[in-house]
Amino acid sequence: MKLLLRMGRLMGFNLGLLAATTAWADYSKHELAEGFVQDMVAKHSFKADEVREILKRANKRQPILDAISRPAEKTKPWRDYRPIFIQPLRITNGVAFWKENQQALNRAEQVYGVPAEVIVAIIGVETNYGRNMGSHYVLDALSTLAFDYPPRAPFFRSELENYLVLTREHQQSPTLFKGSYAGAMGFGQFMPSSYRNFAVDFSGDGFADIWNNPTDAIGSVANYFVKHGWQSGKAVVIPAKFDGERELAGFNNIVPPAVSVSAWKKKGVAPTGRVNSKTPAIAIEFDGANGLEYWLGLQNFYTITRYNRSPMYAMAVHQLSQEIKAAKEKSR
């Protein structure tokens, strides 16, 4: 390393910066690695040397640690968050993606009961219809976060475990796939555990290829929604008004809907659209462009939050889906 640094100074490169970025780490020698290796042996019958060899090929990436430490978009108020996703180009691209994949989307609606516009909107929000699926190698991302990001290390070690299992199951190299800085993959940005539980081979070619095959991605998103409680033909949200005491209302508490619309009405959150008074809902308050706005989120709204727990994310997906549907109908 000292020789490389001297060479770098002579050649005008800052190899110290390069080392900080690339950090040629041998994760097989990390203090937590052997425990992970033995878990893979005991739980999944991997060979210890096989896992160690995979970890040797994983690189620590400082940009990944920097990215996960930055404030998330969900810290923005709704008036600033909404325009990130509800914009003309994303709507236009959504219509184009729908038309290009019409057959697969029609079949997904029939098989799973999830509207095409919702599937398209999820893929639009997550990756702009496959245009931005992430540039980090999944093995690097998950190893970096599993071993060098203590706040969520157990979660990412579990995802690394799932990733190694899924690549073995499908006879793929773990060094092959790219994704987000957090290890989310493909058109719909599935984490490895979600891939193993919900990805489907919707094209019937023997491999659920959510990275390159939009048909598989479409079927996988629809399956994910159904397995998380999507109710076919039901509404997502109902607009509401509020005249109660805010501290007693309990807004934006993302839990399975259990409080009825009539009970919310007694708390001052009254629907302004048609909905059965016995329908369970959660109350939503957003700081919108024109002031505070209120909604009652139904089961399908909650289902969208299983993809991302932010209520603003769920609303962005819903509203984008409606904009895409309207634009597609106009384009006929």
N, C-alpha and C positions, 0 to 999 in steps of 0.2 A: 504493500500500500504506500509506503514512504517513497519507493521508487516511482510509482505512478504519480504521486503528487509532485515530485521533482520534475518528471517529464511534462506534467500538465503545466507547470509554471513556465518551463522553457518553451512550450508550444502555445502559450497564451490561453490555456483552458483553466477554469476553476474546477479542478477535480474534487475539491472538498465539497462544493455545491452539488456536483454530480453524484458524489457518494451519498450525500444527505438525501438526494432524490431517489437514487436507485437502491442504496443501502444493501449491498450484496450480502444479505443475511442468510445464514444457513439455519433455517427454522428447525431442522432436525436436532440442533444443539440448544435450542431455547429451553429454559428451565421448565416450561410447562409441556414441552413436546412429548417427553417420554410417557407422561400420563395419558396424553391423547393417543399415542401409538398403542399403548396397552388397552385402552378402551376400544379402539378399532379392531384389535385382535380378539378381545373377549366378546364384543357385541356383534361383530360382523365377519369374524373369521378371516380378517386380512392377515397377511404375513407382516411381521414387524418390520423387516428390512424393506418391504415394499412401501410401507407408509413413510418410513424415514427417507427413502429415496424421493418420494413425492414432495415431502417437506423441504428437501434440499433444493428442489427446483422452484420453490416459491420465493419471491422477492418481497422484501419489506418496501412499501411505497409511502413515503412521507406525504405526497399529495393526497393520498387516501385518508390519512389521519387528519390532515388539514381540512379536507372537505367535510368529514363527519363532525368536526368540531365547530363548523360555521353555523350560525343561526339558520334554521330552516325557513322555507317560504311561509309555513303556517304561522309564524310569528307576526306576519303582516296582517293588518286589518282587511276585512273582506273587500273594501273599496279598492285596495291595492292588489289583493290576491286575485280577484276575479279577472282583471284584464290580462293577466299572464296567460290564461287558458281560453277565455272567451274572446277570440279575436278573429278577424275575417280570414286570415290565411289558414288558421287551424280548422276553421269551418269548411273552407274550400278544399283543403287536403282531406278532410274527413269524408266529404261527398265523393271525392275521387277514389279514396280507399274503399268506400262502400260499393261503388260501381265496379271496381276492379275485382272485388271479392263477393259479389252479389250472391252467387250460388252457395258458397260456404256460409254466409251470414243467414240466408234463408233457411238452410238446413239446421243451423244452430238454433234459430228461433223455434223450428218445429221439434227438434230433439229436446232442447233444454227449456224452452219457454222464456228465454231472455231476449228482449227486443234487440234488433240489429243495431239501432242507434246507440244503445247503452254499451254494447261490446265495442263499437267503433270509438265511442267517446273515451272509454278506458284506455284503449290503445293510443288514442290521440293525446291524452293527458300524460300518459307514461312515457311515450317515445316519439311523439309526433309521427305516428303511423310507420314506425320502423326507421325513421331517419336518424334517431339518436338513441341507440340501444346501449351505449356505454363503451368506453375505450379501454377499460381496465381488464386485465386477465382475472377471471373469477378466482383462480387459485391464489393469486397475489392478494386480491382484495380480502378474501375470507381469512387467509393466514395472517395478514397484517392486523386485522381487527380481532381475530381470535387470540392472538398472542401479545399484541402491543396496544390494545385499547381497553384498559381495565373496566371502564364503566359498563361495557356491554360484552365483555369477553365470553361469558358463558353462552350467550345467545349465538355469537358468531362461531364459537367452537362447535356448537350443535349444527349450525348451517354448513360448516366445513365438513363435518362428519357426513351429513346428508349429501353434500356435493361429491365426496369421494365414493359414496355408495352408488349414487345415480350414474356416475361415469363408468363405474364397474358394471352396473346392471345393463347399461347400453353399449358396453365395449367401446367407450370413447376415452381419449386421453384427457386427464384432468388439466393439462396445460393448454387445451385447445380453445376453450370458450371464453368470450369476453362479456362484460356486463357493466353495471354501474359501480361506483366506488364502494357500495355496500354489498356487492355480489348479486344484485338482482339481474335477471337474465331475460333476453328475448323481447319480442314485440310487447308483451304484457308485463315484463319485469317481475318474473316469478323468482322468489328466493328458492334455494334448493329444496327445502322442506315442502314448499308449496308445489314445486315441480313434481316431487315424488308422490304427493297426495292428490294433486288435481290436474296435472297435465295429461292430455289425451292425444292419441294418434288419430286425429280427426280425418286425416287424408288416407289412412289405411295403408301406409307404406312400411309399417313396422317400427317406426321411431317417431316419438312426439317431438318434432323439431320446431321448437318455439322461437329459434333464432333466425331461421331462414325460410320457414314455411308458414305463411300467414294463415293458411287453413288450419293447421295445428294450433296456432296461437288463438284463433277465433274460438275453436272448440274448447280450448283449455280455459279461456276467460269465462265462457258461458258455464262450463262445468264448475269452476270455482264459485261462481255466483249461486248456482243451484245448491251446492253443498253447504253454502253459508246462509241458506234460508230465503233465497229470492222467491217472491210470490208472483207467479205469472198473471199478467193482466191487472195487477194492482198498482195503485199510485205510489209515487216516491215521497212527495212532500205536499203539504197543504199550506197555502199562505195563511197568516194569522195576524191578529192585532193584540196589543198588550196594554192593560190598564191596571195592573196589580202592583205589588211590591217586589222589586227585582230580587232582593236578597232572599225572598221566600220561594221564588219561582223555580230555581234550579235549572238554568239554561245551559245548553251545550254539554250536558252530562251524557256521554256516549256509552249507554248501556242498552241491553235488549229492551225494546219498548214494552212497558208494563203498565204505565199510567194511562188511563183512558182519556179520550178527547174531552169527555164531559168533566172529568176530574181536573184537567188542565184549564178548562173554561172557568171553573170555580176559583182557580188561582190567578185568573185574569188573562190567560192566554186563550183567546177565542178564535176558532177557525173562521176565515172569510170565504172559504170554498166548501163544497159539499163533501161531507165525510160522515160516516156512521159514528154516533156519539160513543159507542162502545169500543171503537178502534183504539188499540194501544199506540202511543206515540211518545216521542221525545221532543222537548221544546228547544228551539234554536233561536239565538239572537245574534245578528250580524251588524257590524258597523259599516253600513253601505254607503254608496256615493251620495245618496239623498237622505242620510240619517240612519237611525236604527231601523232594522227590519226584522220581522218575526215569522217563524215557520213552525209547523208541526211535522217532524220527520217520522215517517211510518216504517214498517219493517224493511221495505226495500231501500230506504235511506240508510238504515242501520247496516244492511247487507253491504252496501257500497263502502261503508266505513271499515268493513273487515279487510278491505284491500289497503286502506290507509285510514288511520283512526281519526284524522282531522275532519270535523264537520264541514269545513270550507272545501276540502278536497271532494267530499261527497256531493256537495252542492255544485261545484264546478263541473264534475262529471255529468250530473243531471242536466244542468243548464246547457252545457255543450252538446249533449245528446239531443236536446230539443231544438237547438239552433241548427245542428247538422240535418236532422230530420226535415225541418222546414225548408232548408236550402235545397235538399235533394228533391223534395216535392215540387219546388219551383223550377228545378232544372229539367224536368221531364219534357 
